[in-house]
Amino acid sequence: MLEANALAFGFPGRTVGHDVSFSLAAGEVMCVLGPNGGGKTTLFRTLLGLLPPHGGSIALQGDALKTLSRREIARRVGYVPQGQVSGFAYTVLEVVLMGRTAHLGAFGTPGERDRRVAARALETLGIAHLAERPVTQVSGGERQLALIARALAQEPRLLVMDEPTASLDFGNQVRVLQSVSSLAASGISILFASHDPDHAFLAAHRALLLAEGRVVALGAPAEVIRADTLERLYQVKVSVVPVGGGHTCLPALER
């Protein structure tokens, strides 16, 4: 579905990531973990074609990303950015309908099929009852689910989600992670970033650990999320503890 090979990325005049290689299969979930400033968002923006790569290559469904138009990329990939809050009181349904833009002409307006697709996205995420509510009047978790629904309305085969659980309470984090798992079960590939290693254990098939723009480790969460790799990422001591058939990460506080 997605392949990065020896990818270098950054901004004009400044490279922040080097030699990043990975592939993502259909229906696979990969969690990118790393500290603030580690290059996660810049990597995502490069994979989406919003920033030109500084080296290496990116392929989307076997096609070189650089050969695809913005519209074609938008039809294949849905993007959920960090903590986006609308300043306008659009209804939740109107926000989700914005995801149909890639399928409309320059002056097109949503038709009946577009509304059906948007309604289905709302139902998939369990927020159909919020369709007519202003997005400024729903909770943070509900707003995040609306943004995911907007990306789903693009009918993509790949979702890229930049810290989709940031600033959410525990219950809403669980709801978003449950949505990630159910969407992957339907065949959609998902690449998401998180600051919480537990999220990789809960929802990801593989984890990519990124620090200073370089891959520290890549593999199954239980294999690569260890005390030594987390200490390298975050510069603090951590214990990775088996719990109920899974794992959780705890700070190793000095007393």
Salt bridges, closest charged atoms under 4 A:
GLU28 OE2 - ARG206 NE 2.55
ASP63 OD2 - ARG76 NH1 2.92
GLU72 OE2 - ARG76 NE 2.77
ASP114 OD1 - ARG100 NE 2.84
GLU155 OE1 - ARG100 NH1 2.98
GLU155 OE2 - ARG113 NH2 3.18
GLU155 OE2 - ARG120 NH2 3.72
GLU163 OE2 - HIS195 NE2 3.24
ASP196 OD2 - HIS199 NE2 3.58
ASP228 OD1 - ARG226 NE 2.97
GLU231 OE2 - LYS237 NZ 3.60
